[in-house]
Amino acid sequence: MPDYDDDTLAQIMREGLEFRAGSAATDLAAPPGREPHVVRRGRWVALAAAAAVVVAGGVTYAALHGPGSEDPQVAVDPGPVPSDWRYESYDGVQVRVPPTWGWGGAPIGTGSDETSCGTDTAVVVPGASGAEPPNDAPFVGRPAMMSDACFVGDGATYGRPKGTAVWLGSPLPVGTDTSGPVPAQTITVGGQHVTAFGADAALRTQILSTAETVAVDGNGCPTAPVRDPSPGPTDAASPTGLSVCVYDAGRLLWSAASGAQQALAYVDAFEQASATYDPVSLCSPEQTGQWVALGVAYGGAPTRWDVTNFDCPALVGTYTYGQGKQSPSNAPLTVSTVSPWAGGGVKAYVVGPGITSADDPLTSYFRGVMG
């Protein structure tokens, strides 16, 4: 670490305090019934490395551009994160962003193999129904195909957001790039590059400062895929929250969390639908490619996990009866069993079951097959 004279250190402290003064001071809240397992960030650390993140001794130091300064690069404390900012994670790394941000794509691969399929705009925004979001809507993108119009190769500015956005799993190198439509600032966290786009340097700094590695993200979704269903409490306990975990090719692609009301709606719908569901044979929990794991939280009790099998298609769960015996349980994918959890990024990223008709009521909940 370089030596700084008294004047430089004083300037760093002033910059950080000024930044804190303009930030909303609210508590960082975890989803109902869950505490994220994270590697916590360090604060007030000056680093010479340009826009890098170093993880050592269980502490993550995010080196970001200091206001009005390119050299040296310094880390500033962005202040408390607003409590309504939501968690967005991809493959073991999460950030927090404002609740109004939408969802989109980021390039797949790097260099000459980089493929950009609709990576410059949001494709879904919170609360939208049917209409395409405005092109200037801020969004979080992760490596996914969002359009069947793709560009292959290192296109420099091609496919770059023209406004405010974050790419998880970004192909861009660490540092600040001003060659695109808006500045792009990239750090590395846990071996993954995270890029913040936008003209607002303070907002980029604040978002990047929330980047951290996780084993279980802030929405209650494990980075390691949940492949098998497991029962919750055997008594009549009331659920306290619901985690929606989208896994794709063995990676956690997207996640979300909701409260007790949605969790109870899902549990009730599953039980009612499974009671009258009589398939020729039960669906297995085996997934191919992409699936959704649904975690129903019960406070201090074990989490109940159900998984989708879109090939079957059905929701696959299990329950305990008698003296600890377990039995598989299936529920069909219907509006009642899907609507409590299929919102937001599910519409952006999840292909879902094979839907052959535009009149199918499940069409509005899933992305569907492109092309």
VEXLUMFI-328811 format. One line per field, with one value per residue (C-alpha): z, x, y. Coordinates in nm, 2 decimals, decimal comma, padded with zeros to 4 digits. Layout:
// residues N
pz	(Z	...);
px	(X	...);
py	(Y	...);
***
This chain:
// residues 371
pz	(00,00	-00,09	00,16	00,17	00,31	00,56	00,30	00,08	00,37	00,48	00,12	00,12	00,45	00,33	00,01	00,20	00,45	00,17	00,00	00,32	00,38	00,05	00,10	00,25	00,60	00,64	00,78	00,57	00,59	00,51	00,36	00,61	00,79	00,64	00,70	00,40	00,44	00,30	00,30	00,45	00,30	00,44	00,45	00,45	00,28	00,04	-00,24	-00,52	-00,76	-01,02	-00,97	-00,82	-00,55	-00,32	-00,10	00,19	00,55	00,50	00,41	00,07	-00,02	-00,31	-00,47	-00,66	-00,83	-00,59	-00,68	-00,92	-00,92	-01,15	-00,97	-00,71	-00,70	-00,35	-00,18	-00,03	00,21	00,01	00,33	00,43	00,15	00,13	00,29	-00,02	-00,25	-00,36	-00,39	-00,74	-00,76	-01,02	-00,97	-00,61	-00,64	-00,54	-00,55	-00,44	-00,67	-00,65	-00,65	-00,98	-01,19	-01,45	-01,58	-01,90	-02,04	-02,04	-02,30	-02,30	-02,32	-02,38	-02,66	-03,00	-02,85	-02,69	-02,79	-02,72	-02,76	-02,63	-02,37	-02,40	-02,26	-02,00	-02,13	-01,81	-01,55	-01,21	-01,24	-01,62	-01,80	-02,17	-02,29	-02,36	-02,11	-02,21	-02,36	-02,09	-01,80	-01,56	-01,54	-01,41	-01,67	-01,65	-01,92	-02,09	-02,43	-02,43	-02,81	-03,11	-03,28	-03,17	-03,24	-03,20	-03,14	-02,94	-03,06	-02,83	-02,79	-02,95	-02,71	-02,44	-02,23	-02,33	-01,98	-01,62	-01,58	-01,41	-01,57	-01,35	-01,51	-01,72	-02,00	-01,96	-01,81	-01,47	-01,48	-01,61	-01,98	-02,13	-02,49	-02,49	-02,47	-02,10	-01,86	-01,76	-01,43	-01,37	-01,05	-00,98	-00,69	-00,63	-00,97	-01,14	-01,31	-01,22	-01,44	-01,35	-01,64	-01,61	-01,60	-01,22	-01,07	-00,72	-00,80	-00,97	-00,66	-00,43	-00,62	-00,68	-00,31	-00,23	-00,45	-00,24	-00,26	-00,11	-00,04	00,02	-00,13	00,03	-00,12	00,06	-00,25	-00,23	-00,49	-00,51	-00,70	-00,50	-00,70	-00,47	-00,28	00,09	00,34	00,57	00,93	00,98	01,20	01,09	01,10	00,90	00,63	00,68	00,34	-00,01	-00,20	-00,58	-00,72	-01,09	-01,18	-01,53	-01,64	-01,27	-01,18	-00,98	-01,26	-01,07	-00,74	-00,56	-00,22	-00,11	00,22	00,42	00,21	-00,11	00,07	00,21	-00,12	-00,28	-00,01	-00,02	-00,40	-00,41	-00,15	-00,32	-00,67	-00,56	-00,38	-00,71	-00,94	-01,08	-01,34	-01,51	-01,33	-01,08	-01,21	-01,09	-00,95	-01,23	-01,42	-01,75	-01,83	-01,64	-01,33	-01,04	-00,68	-00,44	-00,07	00,18	00,50	00,85	01,08	01,27	01,12	00,82	00,48	00,25	-00,10	-00,41	-00,76	-01,10	-01,38	-01,69	-01,91	-01,71	-01,64	-01,27	-00,93	-00,74	-00,36	-00,08	00,26	00,58	00,73	01,00	01,18	00,96	00,63	00,32	00,01	-00,32	-00,41	-00,74	-00,83	-01,19	-01,32	-01,32	-01,27	-00,90	-00,84	-01,05	-00,99	-00,63	-00,75	-01,13	-01,15	-01,23	-01,36	-01,41	-01,71	-01,83	-01,80	-01,75	-02,06	-01,86	-01,97	-02,34	-02,43	-02,78	-02,78	-02,72	-02,54	-02,27	-01,94	-01,84	-02,14	-01,94	-01,66	-01,86	-02,13	-02,37	-02,65	-02,88	-03,25);
px	(00,00	00,15	00,23	00,00	00,09	-00,13	-00,30	-00,39	-00,53	-00,73	-00,87	-00,97	-01,16	-01,33	-01,44	-01,59	-01,77	-01,91	-02,04	-02,20	-02,37	-02,55	-02,65	-02,97	-02,91	-03,13	-03,08	-02,97	-03,26	-03,26	-03,56	-03,82	-03,70	-03,35	-03,00	-02,77	-02,43	-02,19	-01,83	-01,85	-01,69	-01,42	-01,45	-01,21	-00,94	-00,70	-00,56	-00,33	-00,48	-00,70	-01,07	-00,99	-01,14	-00,91	-01,06	-00,83	-00,89	-01,27	-01,29	-01,36	-01,19	-01,35	-01,11	-01,32	-01,24	-01,22	-01,42	-01,23	-00,92	-00,79	-00,46	-00,44	-00,76	-00,91	-01,20	-01,47	-01,74	-02,07	-02,28	-02,56	-02,75	-03,12	-03,34	-03,56	-03,27	-03,31	-03,05	-02,94	-02,71	-02,54	-02,32	-02,21	-02,18	-02,44	-02,50	-02,79	-02,98	-03,28	-03,62	-03,74	-03,46	-03,55	-03,38	-03,19	-02,88	-02,51	-02,27	-02,20	-01,83	-01,54	-01,32	-01,38	-01,63	-01,83	-02,20	-02,44	-02,81	-03,01	-02,77	-02,82	-03,17	-03,41	-03,65	-03,87	-03,93	-04,11	-04,49	-04,49	-04,76	-04,72	-04,57	-04,20	-04,01	-03,86	-03,51	-03,37	-03,49	-03,20	-03,15	-02,93	-02,80	-02,64	-02,50	-02,82	-02,98	-03,25	-03,30	-03,26	-03,07	-02,72	-02,37	-02,07	-01,72	-01,56	-01,77	-01,63	-01,93	-02,18	-02,44	-02,33	-02,61	-02,67	-02,79	-02,77	-02,71	-02,51	-02,36	-02,30	-02,06	-01,93	-01,67	-01,52	-01,17	-01,12	-01,10	-01,30	-01,38	-01,52	-01,52	-01,89	-02,21	-02,17	-01,88	-01,84	-01,66	-01,56	-01,43	-01,37	-01,53	-01,46	-01,32	-01,63	-01,63	-01,90	-01,96	-02,16	-02,27	-02,39	-02,30	-02,36	-02,02	-02,16	-02,43	-02,18	-01,96	-02,25	-02,37	-02,02	-01,95	-02,23	-02,07	-01,98	-01,93	-02,21	-02,28	-02,64	-02,76	-02,97	-03,28	-03,21	-03,09	-02,78	-02,52	-02,48	-02,79	-03,08	-03,17	-03,39	-03,71	-03,71	-04,01	-04,07	-04,21	-04,45	-04,69	-04,91	-04,65	-04,71	-04,46	-04,26	-04,11	-04,05	-03,73	-03,73	-03,40	-03,35	-03,07	-02,93	-02,65	-02,57	-02,54	-02,76	-02,88	-03,14	-03,32	-03,59	-03,76	-04,11	-04,29	-04,53	-04,84	-04,69	-04,54	-04,88	-05,05	-04,80	-04,82	-05,21	-05,22	-04,97	-05,17	-05,50	-05,36	-05,17	-05,47	-05,66	-05,36	-05,35	-05,08	-05,01	-04,67	-04,52	-04,27	-03,91	-03,70	-03,45	-03,39	-03,22	-03,07	-03,29	-03,52	-03,66	-03,62	-03,88	-03,77	-04,05	-03,91	-04,06	-03,86	-03,62	-03,76	-03,60	-03,68	-03,91	-03,78	-03,99	-03,84	-03,98	-03,96	-04,05	-04,01	-04,28	-04,42	-04,50	-04,38	-04,21	-04,22	-04,21	-04,38	-04,34	-04,60	-04,63	-04,30	-04,08	-04,16	-04,14	-04,34	-04,31	-04,58	-04,65	-04,86	-04,94	-04,81	-05,12	-05,20	-05,27	-04,94	-04,73	-04,85	-04,73	-04,37	-04,34	-04,27	-03,98	-03,68	-03,87	-04,04	-03,70	-03,50	-03,71	-03,82	-04,07	-04,28	-04,34	-04,62	-04,76	-05,04	-05,05	-05,38	-05,21	-05,26	-04,90	-04,76	-04,76	-04,54	-04,25	-04,01	-04,08	-03,86	-03,71	-03,71);
py	(00,00	00,35	00,61	00,92	01,26	01,44	01,66	01,36	01,16	01,46	01,50	01,13	01,17	01,49	01,31	01,02	01,24	01,45	01,14	01,01	01,34	01,31	00,95	00,82	00,69	00,38	00,03	-00,26	-00,51	-00,88	-01,06	-01,19	-01,50	-01,50	-01,37	-01,36	-01,54	-01,29	-01,18	-00,83	-00,52	-00,31	00,07	00,37	00,18	00,35	00,13	00,20	-00,06	00,09	00,00	-00,34	-00,56	-00,76	-01,03	-01,13	-01,24	-01,24	-00,87	-00,73	-00,40	-00,22	00,03	00,29	00,62	00,91	01,22	01,43	01,21	00,95	00,88	00,76	00,55	00,55	00,38	00,60	00,51	00,55	00,55	00,32	00,15	00,26	-00,02	-00,05	-00,14	-00,50	-00,77	-00,89	-01,19	-01,40	-01,70	-01,62	-01,24	-00,99	-00,62	-00,40	-00,16	00,07	-00,12	00,05	-00,11	-00,36	-00,68	-00,75	-00,93	-00,90	-01,05	-01,42	-01,50	-01,27	-01,14	-01,29	-01,53	-01,25	-01,28	-00,99	-01,07	-00,77	-00,64	-00,27	-00,22	-00,36	-00,62	-00,63	-00,37	-00,41	-00,38	-00,39	-00,60	-00,66	-00,33	-00,31	-00,10	00,23	00,21	00,44	00,22	00,14	-00,24	-00,52	-00,76	-01,10	-01,33	-01,44	-01,43	-01,16	-01,13	-01,36	-01,07	-01,13	-00,99	-01,22	-01,07	-00,80	-00,52	-00,25	-00,02	-00,25	-00,37	-00,13	00,03	00,39	00,48	00,35	-00,02	-00,29	-00,60	-00,90	-01,15	-00,87	-00,93	-00,58	-00,54	-00,39	-00,01	00,28	00,29	00,61	00,50	00,39	00,58	00,64	00,57	00,21	00,12	-00,24	-00,41	-00,78	-00,96	-01,33	-01,37	-01,22	-00,88	-00,64	-00,33	-00,02	00,21	00,57	00,93	00,95	00,86	00,87	00,62	00,39	00,41	00,34	00,03	-00,12	-00,07	-00,32	-00,60	-00,90	-01,28	-01,49	-01,86	-01,78	-01,45	-01,18	-01,34	-01,67	-01,85	-02,08	-02,03	-02,41	-02,54	-02,66	-02,97	-03,18	-03,10	-03,11	-03,09	-02,80	-02,83	-03,12	-02,91	-02,63	-02,36	-02,04	-01,95	-01,63	-01,57	-01,71	-01,74	-01,77	-01,92	-01,96	-02,20	-02,22	-02,46	-02,52	-02,15	-01,92	-01,69	-01,48	-01,47	-01,28	-01,28	-01,20	-01,20	-01,41	-01,33	-01,46	-01,76	-01,85	-01,81	-02,04	-02,31	-02,30	-02,32	-02,61	-02,81	-02,75	-02,83	-03,14	-03,29	-03,33	-03,38	-03,73	-03,77	-04,10	-04,10	-03,86	-03,61	-03,65	-03,36	-03,41	-03,09	-03,03	-02,69	-02,45	-02,48	-02,28	-02,38	-02,23	-02,20	-02,15	-02,01	-02,08	-01,87	-02,09	-02,42	-02,59	-02,44	-02,62	-02,66	-02,73	-02,75	-02,72	-02,98	-02,79	-03,10	-03,29	-03,02	-02,98	-02,85	-03,13	-03,13	-03,38	-03,41	-03,60	-03,82	-04,09	-04,17	-03,95	-04,11	-03,90	-03,91	-03,72	-03,47	-03,30	-03,00	-02,89	-02,56	-02,34	-01,97	-02,04	-02,23	-02,00	-01,65	-01,62	-01,64	-01,59	-01,21	-00,98	-01,17	-01,49	-01,32	-01,20	-01,52	-01,83	-02,02	-02,22	-02,51	-02,58	-02,33	-02,39	-02,14	-01,76	-01,82	-02,03	-01,84	-01,92	-01,72	-01,39	-01,54	-01,68	-01,56	-01,85	-01,98	-01,71	-01,72);
***
